Amino acid sequence: MNAAAEFKKDATRITRDLRHRALIQTALGKYVVARDAKKSKFQNWQEARQTAAEIKWDAINHLDKHLIQFAEKLEAHGGKVHWASNAEQAREIILKIVADKKARAIIKSKVMTGEEIHLNDALEKAGFEVVESDLGEYIVQLRHEAPYHFVFPAMHLTRGEISDLFQKELGTAPTDSPEELTMIARRVLRGKYIAADIGISGANFAIAETGMVSITENEGNARLTCALPKVHITLMGIEKVLPRLDDLALFLPMLGTAGAGQAITCYNSLYGGPRQPGESDGPEEFHVVLLDNKRTHLLADPEQRDALHCIRCGACLNVCPIYKNIGGHAYGTTYQGPIGSVITPHLRGLQDWKHLSFASSLCGACTSACPVKIDLHHHLLQSRRNARGQKPLWWEKTAFKMFAVVANSAFIWNTIKPLARLGQIFHPLIKATLLDPARVWTATRELPKVAPQTFKEYWRTRK
């Protein structure tokens, strides 16, 4: 089954699960209230968005300069930078580092680029134990699932479902307490931190000016993942770079506000290299793998290049009416929601993933919510146009040509108006059947009623 067919099947199944939809919509409704409360604390949220968009514009449009500066600064402090053109190269680089260190166990904090390149599968097939240290990621790992949302990976699960999972996989007693569930995971993971030879992290930002990686989190798991093992590997997309350290003064609170409705996340750390002489802790080696994986293809597109500005806050997912109804797993890709629907066709092929661009109400909520002002809903339209331009459908072209003839002729238009009213009377006889030309719509919705009188007809009676 291809990606489009799988998407339609999963989306249909999830939209019929009213309990699941209510769970997601309740959670995201609470997020909107918290986010708006924190947005009001900014002196001017719209000015902050504009400033962030301009900083990211500078970062992306001068990416070559900033990446070289970042690499030089990091290597000057003893770090090692690796350049990966695609997913296969990134996996090979990381597998070689792990094999060279004769590692047995690996601890891993939230790494969406790791999901993108299927890093866990590659490491496990090579015989290494990999454990996710983020609580949500750890839960979905135990369920053998992909993250449901790239900020809230286990958002789709209730406390009861998590308790049953821990009881089955970890042998713990059932509980309905979030605190107890957290402590169960904490007890298991503490031992994993101590045993790990390698710690793998992602990056929220990379600072070109200082050669440092910025990681923001709420649990403290990333700090333990980065500091306790002897080797720290950061896997990050090349678009994560920011020009200056001062830029974090805007982006850290903006990420906390847009991503989780917080003034700022609980833990914000900067990593600039391995343990230095005289320092008591930290890794002995620090590796950064810079991943392209077709990001430069998107960079070459002047129309949609600003999609690389994304800071992965998830704000567009949280307000998207489509995401709220079909959930995260239906998308079948690492990056879900509006931003995923824009970038996935660039990263994985337009024709294979064009269906995501059509899974949109084009309401513009995503664009309004984006803290770096990515023009998301227009990009979805552009992707539709590009997909149809590459491989036009003959029946669509024919239908639109016929419609153009009708719409451009006042005589034909006025002639068929009474037929539309007549057809409306008999439409229930064929509604949602194979004979219904509007079946795709009427299978789940009602067609709007044809007005009994047009405005022009009404206006004639007034005269």
C-alpha positions in Angstrom: 0.0 0.0 0.0 1.4 3.4 -1.0 1.7 6.4 1.4 -1.4 8.1 0.2 -3.6 5.0 0.5 -2.2 4.3 4.0 -2.9 7.9 5.0 -6.5 7.7 3.8 -7.1 4.4 5.6 -5.5 5.6 8.9 -7.2 9.0 8.8 -10.6 7.4 8.2 -10.1 5.0 11.1 -9.0 7.7 13.6 -11.7 10.2 12.7 -14.3 7.6 13.6 -12.7 7.0 17.0 -14.5 9.7 18.9 -12.8 8.9 22.2 -9.4 9.4 20.6 -10.4 12.6 19.0 -11.8 14.0 22.2 -8.6 13.2 24.0 -6.4 15.0 21.5 -8.7 18.0 21.2 -8.9 18.4 25.0 -5.2 18.3 25.4 -4.6 20.8 22.6 -7.4 23.1 23.9 -5.5 23.4 27.2 -2.3 24.2 25.3 -3.9 27.1 23.5 -5.0 28.7 26.8 -1.6 28.3 28.3 0.2 29.6 25.2 -2.0 32.7 24.9 -1.4 33.5 28.6 2.4 33.4 28.0 2.2 35.3 24.7 0.6 38.2 26.6 3.8 38.5 28.7 5.8 39.5 25.6 6.0 43.3 25.2 4.9 42.8 21.6 4.4 39.2 20.3 4.1 40.2 16.7 7.3 42.2 16.8 9.0 39.3 18.4 7.8 37.0 15.5 9.0 39.5 13.0 12.5 39.7 14.6 12.7 35.9 14.8 11.7 35.6 11.2 14.4 38.1 10.1 17.1 36.3 12.2 16.2 32.9 10.7 16.2 34.6 7.2 19.8 35.7 7.8 20.7 32.2 9.1 19.2 30.3 6.2 20.2 32.7 3.4 23.8 32.7 4.6 23.8 29.0 5.7 27.2 28.2 4.1 29.0 30.9 6.1 27.3 30.2 9.4 27.8 26.4 9.2 31.6 26.8 8.5 31.9 29.2 11.3 30.0 26.8 13.7 32.3 23.9 12.6 35.5 25.9 13.0 34.6 27.1 16.5 33.5 23.7 17.7 36.6 22.0 16.4 38.8 24.6 18.1 37.4 23.4 21.4 38.1 19.8 20.7 34.8 18.7 19.1 34.5 16.7 15.9 32.2 17.7 13.1 30.9 15.2 10.5 29.0 16.2 7.4 26.3 13.8 6.2 24.7 14.3 2.8 21.9 11.8 3.4 20.4 9.4 5.9 22.6 6.5 5.0 25.8 8.6 5.5 24.5 9.8 8.9 23.8 6.3 10.1 27.2 5.1 8.9 29.0 7.9 10.7 27.2 7.2 14.0 27.6 3.4 13.7 31.3 3.8 13.1 31.7 6.0 16.2 29.8 3.5 18.3 31.7 0.5 16.9 35.1 2.2 17.4 34.3 2.8 21.0 33.2 -0.8 21.4 30.1 0.5 23.0 27.4 -1.8 24.4 24.6 0.5 25.5 23.3 3.8 24.2 21.1 6.3 25.8 19.3 8.8 23.6 17.4 12.0 24.3 14.7 13.3 22.0 16.2 13.4 18.4 13.7 14.0 15.7 16.4 13.8 13.1 17.1 10.3 14.5 13.5 9.4 13.7 14.0 10.9 10.3 16.9 8.6 9.4 15.6 5.5 11.4 18.7 5.6 13.6 17.3 3.3 16.3 16.5 0.5 13.8 20.1 0.8 12.4 21.7 0.6 15.9 19.5 -2.2 17.1 20.2 -4.3 13.9 23.9 -3.7 14.5 23.5 -5.3 18.0 23.4 -2.2 20.2 20.9 -1.5 23.0 19.3 1.9 22.5 17.0 3.4 25.2 15.1 6.7 24.8 15.5 8.9 27.9 12.7 11.4 27.2 9.6 10.1 29.1 7.2 10.4 26.1 9.7 8.9 23.7 10.5 6.1 26.2 6.7 5.3 26.4 6.2 5.1 22.6 9.5 3.1 22.3 8.0 0.5 24.7 4.9 0.4 22.5 7.1 0.1 19.3 5.5 3.2 17.9 6.7 6.4 16.3 6.2 9.7 18.2 2.7 11.0 17.9 3.8 14.6 18.0 7.3 16.0 17.8 6.9 17.9 21.1 4.4 15.6 22.9 5.3 12.1 21.7 2.8 10.2 23.9 0.0 12.8 23.8 -2.5 10.2 22.5 -2.2 7.9 25.5 -4.1 8.0 28.8 -2.6 7.4 32.2 -4.4 4.0 32.3 -2.9 3.0 29.0 0.6 4.0 30.2 0.1 2.1 33.5 -1.0 -1.0 31.6 2.1 -0.6 29.4 4.5 -0.4 32.4 2.8 -3.3 34.0 3.3 -5.4 30.9 6.8 -4.3 30.0 8.4 -3.4 33.3 6.4 -5.6 35.7 5.2 -2.7 37.9 2.0 -2.3 39.9 -0.9 -0.5 38.3 -1.3 3.1 39.2 -3.3 6.1 38.0 -0.9 8.7 39.4 1.2 10.7 36.9 3.9 11.2 39.6 4.1 7.4 40.2 4.3 6.7 36.5 7.1 9.2 36.1 9.0 7.7 39.1 8.7 4.2 37.6 10.3 5.4 34.4 12.9 7.4 36.3 14.0 4.4 38.3 14.5 2.3 35.1 16.3 5.1 33.2 18.7 6.0 36.0 20.4 2.6 35.6 20.5 3.1 31.8 22.3 6.5 32.2 25.0 4.8 34.3 25.5 1.9 32.0 25.5 3.9 28.7 28.8 4.2 26.8 27.3 6.6 24.2 24.8 9.5 24.7 23.0 10.7 21.5 21.1 14.0 21.5 19.5 16.3 19.0 19.8 20.1 19.0 17.3 22.9 19.2 19.8 25.5 17.9 23.4 25.6 16.9 25.3 28.9 17.5 27.7 29.9 14.7 29.4 32.6 16.8 30.5 30.3 19.6 30.4 26.8 18.0 27.9 25.6 20.7 24.8 23.4 20.6 21.7 24.6 22.5 19.3 22.0 23.9 16.1 22.9 25.6 14.0 20.4 27.7 11.7 20.0 30.6 12.9 16.7 32.3 16.6 17.0 32.7 17.1 13.8 30.7 19.1 15.4 27.9 21.6 16.8 30.5 22.2 13.3 31.8 22.3 11.9 28.3 25.0 14.4 27.3 27.1 14.5 30.5 27.3 11.0 31.9 28.4 8.8 28.9 32.0 9.0 27.8 31.0 9.9 24.2 28.3 12.5 23.3 27.0 12.5 19.7 24.7 15.3 18.5 22.7 14.7 15.3 21.1 17.8 13.9 19.8 19.2 10.6 21.8 21.9 9.0 18.9 24.4 9.3 19.2 24.6 13.1 22.0 27.2 13.0 21.6 30.7 14.5 24.2 33.4 13.9 24.7 34.8 17.4 24.6 33.7 21.0 22.4 36.7 21.8 19.7 35.3 19.5 18.8 32.7 22.2 17.5 35.6 24.3 14.6 35.7 21.9 14.4 32.1 20.7 14.4 30.2 24.0 11.4 32.0 25.5 9.7 31.9 22.1 10.2 28.2 21.8 8.9 27.6 25.3 5.8 29.8 24.7 4.9 28.5 21.2 5.8 24.9 21.9 4.3 24.2 25.4 2.8 27.4 26.7 5.7 28.0 29.1 7.6 31.2 29.8 10.7 29.2 29.2 11.5 25.5 29.4 13.0 24.1 32.6 16.4 23.2 31.3 18.4 25.1 28.8 22.0 23.9 28.1 24.8 24.8 25.8 27.4 22.2 24.7 30.6 23.4 23.1 33.0 20.5 23.1 34.3 17.6 25.2 35.5 17.8 28.8 38.3 20.4 29.1 41.4 20.1 31.3 40.4 20.8 34.9 36.7 20.1 34.4 35.2 17.4 36.6 32.5 16.1 34.3 31.3 15.9 30.7 32.1 13.5 27.9 35.6 12.6 26.7 34.5 13.0 23.1 31.9 15.3 21.5 30.8 14.6 17.9 28.3 16.7 15.9 26.8 15.1 12.8 25.4 17.8 10.4 22.6 16.3 8.3 21.5 17.6 4.9 19.2 14.9 3.7 17.7 17.1 0.9 17.5 20.2 3.1 19.6 21.9 0.4 17.0 21.0 -2.2 14.5 23.0 -0.1 17.1 25.8 0.3 17.2 26.0 -3.5 13.5 26.6 -3.7 13.1 30.4 -3.4 9.3 30.1 -3.0 9.3 27.7 0.0 12.8 28.2 1.4 11.4 29.8 4.6 10.1 26.3 5.7 13.7 25.8 6.8 13.1 28.6 9.4 11.1 26.0 11.5 12.2 25.7 15.1 10.1 22.5 15.6 7.9 24.1 18.3 4.8 22.2 17.1 2.6 25.3 17.3 1.1 24.7 13.8 0.2 21.1 14.7 -1.5 22.3 17.9 -3.9 24.6 16.1 -4.5 22.6 12.9 -8.1 21.3 12.6 -6.9 18.4 10.4 -4.3 17.3 13.0 -6.8 17.5 15.8 -9.1 15.1 13.9 -6.7 12.6 12.3 -3.9 12.6 14.9 -0.1 12.3 14.4 0.4 8.7 13.3 -2.0 9.0 10.3 0.6 11.2 8.5 3.0 8.3 8.3 6.1 10.6 8.5 8.5 12.0 11.1 7.2 15.6 10.7 3.4 15.8 11.0 0.9 18.6 10.6 1.2 21.6 8.4 5.0 22.0 8.6 5.3 18.3 7.9 3.0 18.5 4.9 5.2 21.3 3.5 8.7 19.8 4.1 8.0 16.1 3.7 7.4 16.3 -0.1 10.8 18.1 -0.4 12.6 15.5 1.8 10.9 12.3 0.6 9.5 13.1 -2.9 6.7 15.3 -4.1 4.7 12.7 -6.0 4.8 10.2 -3.2 3.8 12.7 -0.5 1.7 15.2 -2.3 -1.5 13.9 -0.6 -0.4 15.7 2.6 -0.7 19.1 1.0 -4.4 18.3 0.2 -5.0 17.3 3.9 -5.6 20.9 4.8 -8.6 23.3 5.4 -6.4 26.2 4.3 -7.8 28.1 7.2 -4.5 29.8 7.9 -4.3 29.0 11.6 -0.9 27.4 11.1 0.6 30.5 9.5 -0.9 32.7 12.3 0.5 30.5 15.0 4.0 30.0 13.6 6.5 32.0 15.7 8.9 32.6 12.8 6.1 33.5 10.3 6.5 30.7 7.8 3.8 31.1 5.2 2.5 27.6 5.7 -1.0 27.6 4.2 0.2 29.3 1.0 3.0 26.7 0.8 0.4 24.0 0.9 -1.3 25.5 -2.1 2.0 25.9 -3.9 2.8 22.2 -3.3 -0.6 21.2 -4.7 0.1 23.3 -7.8 3.6 21.9 -8.2 2.3 18.3 -7.8 -0.4 18.8 -10.4 2.1 20.7 -12.7 4.5 17.7 -12.7 1.8 15.1 -13.3 -1.6 16.6 -14.3 -4.6 14.4 -14.1 -6.5 14.2 -17.5 -9.9 14.1 -15.9 -9.2 17.1 -13.7 -8.0 19.1 -16.7 -11.1 18.1 -18.6 -13.4 19.0 -15.7 -11.9 22.5 -15.2 -12.0 23.2 -19.0 -15.7 22.3 -19.0 -16.3 24.5 -15.9 -14.4 27.4 -17.6 -16.7 27.2 -20.6 -19.8 27.2 -18.4 -18.6 29.9 -16.0 -17.6 32.2 -18.9 -20.9 32.0 -20.7 -23.8 33.9 -19.1 -26.3 32.1 -21.4 -25.1 28.6 -20.3 -24.8 29.6 -16.7 -28.3 31.0 -16.6 -29.6 27.9 -18.4 -28.3 25.4 -16.0 -29.3 27.2 -12.8 -32.8 25.8 -12.8 -31.3 22.3 -13.4 -29.2 22.6 -10.3 -32.3 23.3 -8.2 -34.1 20.3 -9.8 -31.1 18.1 -9.3 -31.0 19.1 -5.6 -34.5 17.6 -5.2 -33.5 14.2 -6.6 -29.9 14.1 -5.2 -30.8 12.1 -2.0 -31.6 9.1 -4.3 -28.0 8.8 -5.3 -26.2 10.5 -2.4 -22.7 9.0 -1.6 -23.2 6.2 -4.2 -21.0 5.6 -7.2 -23.5 7.5 -9.4 -23.0 10.7 -7.3 -20.6 13.1 -8.9 -20.0 14.7 -5.5 -19.4 11.4 -3.7 -16.0 12.2 -2.3 -17.7 15.2 -0.5 -21.1 13.7 0.3 -19.8 10.5 1.8 -19.1 12.5 5.0 -20.7 15.9 4.5 -23.8 17.6 3.3 -23.7 19.6 0.1 -24.7 23.3 0.5 -28.2 24.0 -0.6 -28.7 25.8 -3.9 -30.4 29.1 -3.1 -34.0 29.3 -4.3 -33.3 32.7 -5.7 -30.1 34.4 -6.8 -29.3 37.9 -5.8 -29.9 39.2 -9.4 -33.3 37.5 -9.4 -34.1 39.1 -6.1 -32.9 42.5 -7.3 -35.2 42.4 -10.3 -38.2 41.9 -8.0 -37.2 45.0 -6.1 -37.3 47.1 -9.2 
